[in-house]
Amino acid sequence: SCHPFIRMIVAWQLHFAKDLLQMSETNLPPRYIPLTQPGQENPVFLLDTHAPLRDLHACAELRVSLATRFLDAMVNMQPTHADERDLSTIASTAHLLMLEACDVHRVIERRLWESGASTAVA
């Protein structure tokens, strides 16, 4: 059986996917780009590249934080109590969260470069 927190994350992702499933790739505004989704041909989750940088950062930070918690849970599991399916689910969830965080970070980076802010940071 799956850990309740994992079931909650999957349910949360499916909730947001319902409306986006009806959009086709051809009618997407250019400001929306698909998130990396291994094993899927058509985009389901879209990233608003025009969202405020503060919101993009918060989104990426949440995903990194959650992925870290999942991985911490794996590290702290007792090998005798660990179910192989749970370990696989935790690792897959952490992987997906990190892929999404990287997608968001790329948008932030591009926006900073376009605004010239990256030279001020360096």
C-alpha positions as CSV (number, residue, x, y, z in Angstrom):
1,S,0.0,0.0,0.0
2,C,1.1,3.5,-0.7
3,H,1.9,6.1,2.0
4,P,-1.0,8.6,2.6
5,F,1.2,11.6,1.8
6,I,2.1,10.1,-1.6
7,R,-1.6,9.4,-2.3
8,M,-2.3,13.1,-1.5
9,I,0.4,14.4,-3.9
10,V,-0.9,12.1,-6.7
11,A,-4.5,13.2,-6.1
12,W,-3.4,16.9,-6.1
13,Q,-1.7,16.5,-9.4
14,L,-4.6,14.7,-11.0
15,H,-7.0,17.5,-9.7
16,F,-5.0,20.1,-11.6
17,A,-4.7,17.9,-14.7
18,K,-8.4,17.6,-15.4
19,D,-8.9,21.0,-17.0
20,L,-5.6,20.9,-18.9
21,L,-6.2,17.6,-20.5
22,Q,-8.9,19.2,-22.7
23,M,-6.4,21.7,-24.1
24,S,-4.6,20.6,-27.2
25,E,-0.9,21.5,-27.9
26,T,-1.9,23.5,-30.9
27,N,-4.1,26.1,-29.1
28,L,-1.7,26.8,-26.2
29,P,-0.7,30.4,-25.9
30,P,3.1,30.8,-26.3
31,R,3.4,32.0,-22.7
32,Y,2.5,28.5,-21.5
33,I,5.0,25.7,-21.9
34,P,4.6,22.0,-21.0
35,L,6.4,20.7,-17.9
36,T,8.7,17.7,-18.4
37,Q,6.6,14.6,-18.1
38,P,8.5,11.4,-18.7
39,G,6.5,8.8,-20.6
40,Q,3.8,11.2,-21.8
41,E,3.5,12.4,-25.4
42,N,1.1,15.3,-24.9
43,P,1.5,18.0,-22.3
44,V,-0.8,17.9,-19.3
45,F,0.8,20.4,-16.9
46,L,1.6,23.8,-18.2
47,L,3.9,26.5,-16.9
48,D,3.0,30.1,-17.2
49,T,6.3,31.7,-18.2
50,H,4.8,35.2,-17.5
51,A,4.0,34.5,-13.9
52,P,5.6,36.8,-11.4
53,L,9.2,35.7,-10.5
54,R,8.2,35.5,-6.9
55,D,5.5,32.9,-7.7
56,L,7.8,31.0,-10.0
57,H,10.5,30.9,-7.2
58,A,7.9,29.7,-4.6
59,C,6.7,27.0,-7.0
60,A,10.3,25.7,-7.6
61,E,11.2,26.0,-3.9
62,L,8.1,24.0,-2.9
63,R,9.0,21.2,-5.3
64,V,12.6,21.0,-4.1
65,S,11.5,21.1,-0.5
66,L,9.0,18.2,-1.1
67,A,11.5,16.2,-3.0
68,T,14.0,16.6,-0.2
69,R,11.5,15.5,2.3
70,F,10.7,12.4,0.3
71,L,14.4,11.5,-0.1
72,D,14.9,12.2,3.7
73,A,12.1,9.7,4.4
74,M,13.8,7.1,2.2
75,V,17.2,7.7,4.0
76,N,15.5,7.3,7.4
77,M,13.5,4.1,6.6
78,Q,14.5,0.9,8.3
79,P,15.4,-1.6,5.5
80,T,13.4,-4.3,7.2
81,H,10.3,-2.1,7.2
82,A,10.6,-0.7,3.7
83,D,8.3,-1.9,1.0
84,E,9.9,-2.0,-2.4
85,R,6.8,-0.4,-4.1
86,D,6.8,2.4,-1.5
87,L,10.5,3.1,-2.1
88,S,9.9,3.2,-5.9
89,T,7.0,5.5,-5.5
90,I,8.9,7.9,-3.2
91,A,11.9,7.9,-5.6
92,S,9.6,8.5,-8.6
93,T,7.7,11.3,-6.9
94,A,11.0,13.0,-5.8
95,H,12.3,12.6,-9.4
96,L,9.2,14.2,-10.9
97,L,9.2,17.1,-8.4
98,M,12.8,17.8,-9.3
99,L,12.1,17.7,-13.0
100,E,9.3,20.3,-12.5
101,A,11.5,22.4,-10.3
102,C,14.2,22.4,-13.0
103,D,11.7,23.5,-15.6
104,V,10.6,26.4,-13.4
105,H,14.2,27.3,-12.7
106,R,15.0,27.5,-16.4
107,V,12.1,29.9,-16.9
108,I,13.4,32.1,-14.0
109,E,16.9,32.0,-15.4
110,R,15.7,33.0,-18.9
111,R,13.6,35.8,-17.5
112,L,16.5,37.1,-15.5
113,W,18.9,37.0,-18.5
114,E,16.3,38.8,-20.6
115,S,15.8,41.5,-18.0
116,G,19.6,42.0,-17.6
117,A,19.2,41.2,-13.8
118,S,21.7,38.3,-14.1
119,T,24.6,40.8,-14.6
120,A,23.7,42.5,-11.4
121,V,23.7,39.2,-9.5
122,A,27.1,38.1,-10.9
